[in-house]
C-alpha cells in the first residue's frame, strides 16, 4: 500500500481533483506564511547575518529532486579551476548530530549528511554543515581562513544568512507546467514569481519550455555519466561487456530513483531487480538485493565507509555540464 508521502508526490505530478480540493486551502496558508517570513527578513524585522566573505546560494523553490547537488559540484569545481578558494556550507540533512561539523577525511554520512559528504569528496573543497548556515560558515572560516567565497548548498529559503548571489535550480520537466502549486498541494516552497528575484536560473535535466524565461541570466545543465567503478575503488572499472551471464540489480535512495534506473537501462544494462529507497535513507549491506552485481548511486555510496565484504557493489558517477559557464558568471559578478 502506498505511503502518504508517495500519494502526495504522485499528486504533485498528476493532480487528483479530490486531493486538490482538500489541500488547496493549506497551500494558500503556506504561501502567506512563506511570504511573511521572507518579508520579515527583507524588511529587517528578523535578523539576517552576513559572513566576512561573499556567499553564493544555490537552491531551489521545489521540495527536492531538481538535480541540484551535481550542479553545486560542477560550480565549485569550475570556481576552483579559476583559482578561487571556495568552501561549501549546507544544512546536512539526514545526519545524526545537530552540532556544527567541519568535514574531514574521517567524516561519515552520519556526521555530515550524504550530500555534503559527497560534495566534499568530489570537489575536495572545505565543507561545513549546520542547521544555522551562519554558524556553519563561521566554523568553516575559522578552520579555513584562506577561503575567498562560500557556496551554500540549498538554503534559498534560509534568509537568516545574507547572500551576495542567488542561483535557483529548476527542473526542465516543470518549465511548461501551469498547474504548479505550493506545498502541500504542489511541490513548490515558494511561488514561481520568486524566480524573478534571483540572480540566475539553471534549468536542469533537459530543454526548458520556450516561454520559460523568468530571469535575464538563464543556464542549462545536463547529466553525463562516468565509468561505473567498484565501491570505494574508483580505479577498478566495471566491464559492461561481461555482464551478460551475471544478475544485475540497482539500488537508489534519492528523490527520483527512476532516473537512476533509466540511466542504467540506457547503458544497455539489464536489471533483474531495482530497489527504490526513500531520499537520504540510511542504507546498509542488508538493504542490498542478492545479485552478482549491485549498482548504487554516488549519494548512497558515501554511506559505506570501507566497502569491506562488498566487492559486488559498484557505483555510477554522474557529472553536471552547465552551459554557458556558470562559474565564469559567478566570478565575474561577485566581488572576491
C-alpha positions in Angstrom: 0.0 0.0 0.0 1.5 3.4 -1.0 2.6 5.6 1.9 1.1 9.1 2.4 4.2 10.9 1.0 4.1 8.7 -2.1 0.4 9.6 -2.7 1.1 13.3 -2.3 4.2 13.2 -4.6 2.2 11.4 -7.3 -0.5 14.1 -6.8 2.2 16.8 -7.5 2.9 15.2 -10.9 -0.6 14.3 -11.8 -3.1 16.4 -9.7 -6.0 14.5 -8.2 -9.1 16.8 -8.1 -10.2 15.4 -4.8 -6.8 15.9 -3.2 -6.6 19.4 -4.7 -9.9 20.3 -3.0 -8.5 19.2 0.3 -5.0 20.6 0.0 -5.6 23.9 -1.8 -6.6 25.8 1.4 -3.4 24.6 3.1 -1.3 25.7 0.2 -2.8 29.2 0.4 -2.0 29.3 4.1 1.6 28.1 3.4 2.0 30.8 0.8 1.0 33.5 3.2 3.4 32.2 5.9 6.3 31.8 3.5 5.8 35.3 2.1 5.6 36.9 5.5 8.7 35.2 6.7 10.7 36.4 3.6 9.3 39.9 4.0 10.3 39.9 7.7 13.9 39.3 6.8 13.9 41.6 3.8 12.5 44.5 5.9 14.8 43.8 8.8 12.2 42.8 11.3 14.0 39.5 11.5 17.8 39.4 11.8 19.9 38.4 8.8 23.6 38.0 9.3 26.5 38.5 6.8 29.7 36.4 6.7 33.1 38.0 6.1 33.4 36.5 2.6 30.8 36.5 -0.3 28.1 33.9 -0.2 26.5 32.3 -3.3 23.4 30.3 -2.5 22.4 27.5 -4.9 18.9 26.3 -4.1 15.5 25.7 -5.5 11.9 26.5 -4.9 10.9 22.8 -5.2 10.8 20.3 -2.4 13.8 18.2 -3.7 14.6 16.2 -6.8 15.8 19.0 -9.0 19.4 17.7 -9.6 20.9 20.5 -7.5 23.8 18.5 -6.0 25.7 17.8 -9.2 25.2 21.4 -10.2 26.8 22.6 -6.9 29.7 20.2 -7.5 30.2 21.5 -11.1 30.1 25.1 -9.9 32.6 24.6 -7.1 34.9 22.6 -9.4 34.6 25.4 -12.0 35.5 28.1 -9.5 38.5 26.0 -8.2 39.7 25.8 -11.8 39.6 29.6 -12.0 41.8 29.8 -8.9 39.0 30.8 -6.4 39.5 29.4 -2.9 35.9 28.2 -2.3 34.2 26.4 0.5 30.8 24.8 0.9 28.2 25.0 3.7 25.0 23.0 4.0 22.3 22.0 6.4 23.5 18.4 6.3 20.0 16.9 6.0 19.7 13.4 7.5 22.8 13.4 9.7 22.6 12.1 13.3 24.2 15.1 15.1 22.9 18.6 15.5 26.2 20.2 16.2 28.1 22.2 13.6 30.6 19.9 11.8 33.5 20.8 9.7 34.2 17.9 7.4 37.5 15.9 7.4 38.7 12.7 5.8 37.2 10.6 8.6 33.7 12.3 8.4 30.8 9.9 7.8 27.3 10.5 6.4 26.1 10.3 10.0 28.3 13.2 10.8 27.7 15.4 7.7 24.7 14.1 5.7 25.1 12.2 2.5 25.0 15.2 0.0 27.6 17.4 1.8 29.9 14.4 2.2 29.5 13.6 -1.5 30.3 17.2 -2.4 33.4 17.2 -0.1 34.7 14.0 -1.6 34.0 15.0 -5.2 35.5 18.5 -5.0 37.9 18.5 -2.1 36.5 21.9 -1.1 36.4 22.7 2.6 32.9 21.9 3.8 30.9 22.5 7.0 27.3 21.6 8.0 24.9 23.1 10.5 21.2 23.9 10.8 22.3 27.5 11.1 24.2 28.3 7.9 25.7 31.3 9.6 27.3 29.2 12.3 28.4 26.7 9.7 30.0 29.5 7.7 31.8 30.9 10.7 33.1 27.5 11.7 34.3 26.8 8.2 36.1 30.2 8.0 37.7 29.6 11.4 39.1 26.3 10.2 39.9 27.6 6.7 40.7 31.4 6.9 42.1 31.3 3.4 38.6 30.9 1.8 37.5 33.7 -0.6 34.0 32.6 -1.3 31.4 30.2 0.2 28.8 28.3 -1.8 25.7 27.5 0.2 24.2 24.2 -0.9 20.5 24.7 -0.7 19.3 27.4 1.7 17.5 29.6 -0.8 14.8 30.0 1.9 17.3 30.2 4.7 17.0 34.0 5.0 18.9 34.3 8.2 22.1 34.2 6.1 22.7 37.1 3.8 23.8 36.2 0.3 25.7 38.0 -2.4 24.1 35.9 -5.2 21.2 33.6 -5.5 21.1 30.8 -8.1 17.9 28.8 -8.4 17.8 25.3 -10.0 14.5 24.5 -11.8 13.7 21.1 -13.4 13.2 21.3 -17.2 10.1 19.0 -16.9 8.3 21.7 -14.9 9.1 24.6 -17.2 5.9 24.1 -19.3 3.5 23.3 -16.5 0.7 25.6 -15.5 -0.6 23.6 -12.6 2.3 24.0 -10.2 1.3 24.9 -6.6 2.9 25.5 -3.2 3.1 22.8 -0.5 1.3 20.6 0.2 -1.0 20.8 -2.9 2.1 21.1 -5.1 5.9 20.7 -4.7 6.8 24.4 -4.5 8.3 26.0 -1.4 7.8 29.5 -2.9 5.8 30.7 -5.9 7.2 30.8 -9.4 7.4 34.6 -9.1 10.3 34.1 -6.7 12.5 33.2 -9.7 12.3 36.8 -10.9 14.3 37.9 -7.9 17.2 35.5 -8.1 20.4 36.4 -10.0 20.4 33.3 -12.2 18.2 30.2 -13.0 19.7 26.9 -14.0 17.3 24.6 -15.9 18.3 21.1 -15.1 17.8 17.9 -17.0 16.7 19.0 -20.4 15.5 21.8 -22.6 13.2 24.4 -21.0 9.9 25.3 -22.5 10.4 28.2 -24.9 8.1 30.5 -22.9 10.0 29.9 -19.7 12.4 32.8 -19.1 12.0 34.1 -15.5 15.5 35.6 -15.3 17.8 37.5 -17.6 20.5 35.0 -16.7 19.5 31.6 -17.8 21.7 28.5 -17.8 21.0 24.9 -18.7 22.5 21.7 -17.2 22.5 18.1 -18.3 24.0 15.0 -16.7 26.8 12.9 -18.1 27.8 9.6 -16.7 31.3 8.3 -15.9 32.5 4.7 -15.9 31.0 2.5 -13.3 33.6 1.7 -10.6 33.8 -0.6 -7.7 32.7 0.8 -4.3 35.4 2.9 -2.8 37.9 1.8 -5.5 37.4 4.3 -8.4 40.3 2.9 -10.4 38.5 -0.5 -10.8 36.0 -0.2 -13.6 33.0 -2.5 -14.3 33.3 -4.5 -17.6 29.9 -3.9 -19.1 30.6 -6.4 -21.9 31.0 -9.2 -19.3 27.6 -8.7 -17.6 25.7 -11.0 -19.9 26.0 -14.0 -17.6 25.6 -12.2 -14.3 22.5 -11.0 -12.4 22.5 -7.2 -12.0 20.4 -5.2 -9.5 20.3 -1.5 -8.8 19.6 0.4 -5.6 18.8 4.1 -5.2 18.0 6.2 -2.1 17.4 9.5 -4.0 14.4 11.8 -4.6 13.7 10.3 -8.1 15.2 6.8 -8.3 13.6 6.1 -11.6 16.1 8.5 -13.2 18.9 6.3 -12.0 17.3 3.1 -13.1 16.5 4.6 -16.6 20.1 5.8 -16.9 21.4 2.3 -16.3 19.0 0.8 -18.8 20.0 3.3 -21.4 23.5 2.0 -21.0 22.2 -1.4 -22.1 22.5 -2.8 -18.6 19.7 -5.4 -18.0 18.4 -5.0 -14.4 17.0 -8.1 -12.8 15.8 -6.1 -9.8 15.5 -2.4 -8.7 15.2 -1.2 -5.1 13.9 2.3 -4.5 14.6 3.7 -1.0 13.4 7.0 0.4 15.6 10.0 -0.3 18.5 10.3 2.2 17.6 6.8 3.6 20.2 5.0 5.7 21.5 2.1 3.6 23.4 -1.0 4.8 24.5 -4.2 3.3 21.2 -5.7 4.5 19.3 -3.4 2.1 21.2 -4.7 -0.9 19.5 -7.4 -3.1 21.0 -10.8 -3.8 22.7 -10.3 -7.1 26.1 -10.8 -8.7 26.4 -7.1 -9.4 24.7 -4.3 -7.4 24.9 -0.8 -8.8 24.2 2.2 -6.5 24.3 6.0 -6.7 27.3 8.1 -5.5 25.0 9.6 -2.9 24.3 6.1 -1.4 28.0 5.1 -1.8 29.2 7.6 0.8 27.2 5.7 3.4 29.5 2.7 3.1 32.7 3.7 4.9 35.1 1.0 3.7 33.2 -1.3 1.5 34.6 -4.4 3.3 32.9 -7.5 2.0 31.0 -5.6 -0.7 33.1 -6.4 -3.7 29.9 -6.9 -5.8 28.8 -3.3 -5.2 29.5 -0.8 -7.9 28.9 3.0 -8.3 27.7 5.1 -11.2 29.4 8.5 -11.1 27.5 11.4 -12.7 28.6 15.0 -13.6 26.6 18.1 -14.4 27.6 20.0 -17.5 26.3 23.6 -17.3 26.1 25.9 -20.3 27.1 28.7 -20.5 29.9 28.7 -17.9 28.2 29.3 -14.5 31.5 29.6 -12.7 32.6 32.4 -15.0 29.3 34.2 -14.4 29.7 33.9 -10.6 33.4 35.0 -10.6 32.5 38.0 -12.8 29.6 39.2 -10.7 30.7 38.6 -7.2 33.4 40.7 -5.6 36.1 38.3 -4.3 
